[in-house]
Amino acid sequence: MTIRILIADDHQVICESLKMVLELEPDMQVVALARDGREALRQAEALRPGVVLMDLAMPGLNGFDATRALAQRDPACRVVALSTYTAPDRVRQALRAGATAYVPKTAGAEEVLTAIRAAHAGRRYLSPRIAEGLEDAAADDADPLERLSAREREILQLLAEGCTGAEIAQRLTLSQKTVETYRARLVEKLGIRELASLVRFAIQRGLVSLD
């Protein structure tokens, strides 16, 4: 059976390199490339891939929330998280969102292929380095990020990326008043009032990256 794969990564070189590697495999076919989480969801809905190779740090809609949305829309589609994040709390965050496998971007091609095949078969795969880190780390307390709705996380990411209330309203087809209501909910749920602190929180949780 051919594994139909969607690659979601905002770095074109990485997308193209992964595509070349995967298409050398007789049992794999890359059906599309996506540059952010929203595009990944659109492509996944249209093409129904069996596996999405998902970067977690993408603009507009990050890979954590794209994974969560994909898991709700198409539970049969498996997500392999391929990320620079290796901290246990970020790994747990991705797994809670619905990722079946997790591989660091420092992994070799063979490990990525192994993760894709395992995920497609419905088996969890964690890179040995990742699995060891999870075993060594104590279970984290409930992440404050889990208190937020999908829309609230989306607005938090856009605020952290420097978008104004008007820009967010236009991008999400909302009124500015609605955006301000969501922002007030963020303050209430997270207990963070200053924009700089919200940005810091979003970076710490992997919703936005510094590169």
N, C-alpha and C positions, 0 to 999 in steps of 0.2 A: 504493500500500500504506500502510495506517495504521500509524504507529509507536506501539506501546503502551509507555507510560512509567511507571515507578515513581519517585517523588520521595522521597528519604531525607534528612531534615534535622531536627535537634532544635528548630529555631525555627519555631513554627507560622505566624508571619507570613510567613516566607520561603517555606514550603511552599505556603501559600494564594496568595501572589503569583505564584509560579512556575506553579502550576496554572492560574490565570486567563490568564497570558500564553500558555502552551502550548496551552490548549484553544481559543484564537482561531485556531490554525493548522488548516487542513482536513485535513492529513495526520498529525495528532498526537492522541493520546487518553491522558489521565492515568488509569491504572487503580487507583492507590492512593497513599497517603501513609504514610510510616513515620517514626517519631520517633527511632529508634536503629538500630544495625547489626543486632541480633538480629531486630527486627521487619522490617527490610528483607529479611533472608534468608527469613523465614517467608512474607512477602508474595510474594517473587520465586518461591519454590517453588510456591506455590499458584496464582499468576496468570501466570507465565511471560512477563514483559514483554520487549520487545525491547531496551529501554534502561533503565538505572537512573541517575538523576541523583543522584550521591552526595556528600553533605557528608563531609568527612574527620574533623572533630572532633565526635564524638558520644559520649554517655555509654554505659557498659556494654560496648559493642563498637564500637570506632571504625571509621571508613570505610575505612582501609587494610586492616584485617583482614577486614571485611565484603566488600570488593572481592576479596581473595585467596580467600576461601571461595566467593564467587559464581562466580569464574572457574573454580574446580575443579568446582563442582556443575553449572554450566550455561555452558559455553564459548561458546554461541551468543548469550548475553545480553551486551550491551556496557555498559560503565560509563563515564559521563562524570563525572569528578571536578570538583566545583564548590566551591572552597575559598578561605578567606582566606589560606592558605599560598601563598606565591609563591617561597620559597627553592628553589634548584635541587635540593638534597638531598631536600626533601619531594616535589618533582615526580617525581624519579627513583624515590623510594620508592613513590609511587602507581602509576607505570608498571610497575615491577617486580611490584607486587601484581596487575596485570592491567587497569588502566584503559586505555581506548582513546583517551580525550580528556581534556584538562585545561584548565579555564577558571577564572580568578580570579573571586571574587564581585563584584569591581568592574566586571566586563565588562557590556556592554549586552545587551539582550534578543536582538538580532539575532545576536550572536556565540554566545550559548547555543544558539539555534536551529540555527545553522550547525554547531556542535559535535555536537549530537544527530543531525542528518542524516548527517554524516560518519561518526560512530561506528556508526550503524545500518547504513551501507553497508560497514562493515568498514575504514574509512580512519582512520588516526590523525589527530587534530586537537589542536594545541597553540596556545593563544592566542599571538599574535605576541610579546607581552611575555614570556611564559613561555619560548617557543622561543629568544628572544634571550638570556635569562638562562642557559639550558642551554648555549648555544654559548660564552658568555663564561666560564662556570665550568669549572674543571678537573674531570676525572672524580674522584669521591670514592673513598676506599678502601672496602673491604668494611664495610658498616654492621654494628656489633655486634648490632643488632636482628635481623639475618638469621640469627643463631645460634640464636635462640629458636624453639621450636615454637609452633603456634597457641595451644595451651592456656597455655603460659608467657607469651605476650604478653597473653592475656586476663587472667591473674592479675596480671600487672604493671600493666595498666590499672586494674583494680579496687583494687589496693593504692594506686596513685597517686591514685585518687578518694576514698580515705579509708576503704575497707571493711576491717573486721577479718577475721582468719582465719575466724572462725565465720560471719560474713556471707557471705564468699566461698564457703565450703563449702555453705551453704544455697542460695545463688543458683545454683551450678553443680552441685548434687547430688553433692558429693564429701565425703569425710571430712576432718576438720581435719588429720589426719595426712598425708593426700594433699596438701592445700594447703601444708602446711609443707615437704613434699618438693619441691614445685614451687618454693617460695620459695628453698629451698637451691640448687636448680639455677640459679635466676636469679643468685644470689650467685656461684656457680661460673663461670657462662658470662660474666657481665658484669664480675665483679671488683668489685662494689659491695655493701657490707655494710649501710650505714646506710639506713634507710627514706627519710630526707630526700633522700639522693643518688639513690635509685631514683625518687622522685617527680620530681626535677629531670631525670633521664634521660628519663622518660616524657614530660614536657612538651617537652623539646628535640626529641624524635622525633615529636611531634605526636599521641601516643596520648591525651593529655588536653589540654584547653584551660583557660585561666585565666578565661574568662567564665562 
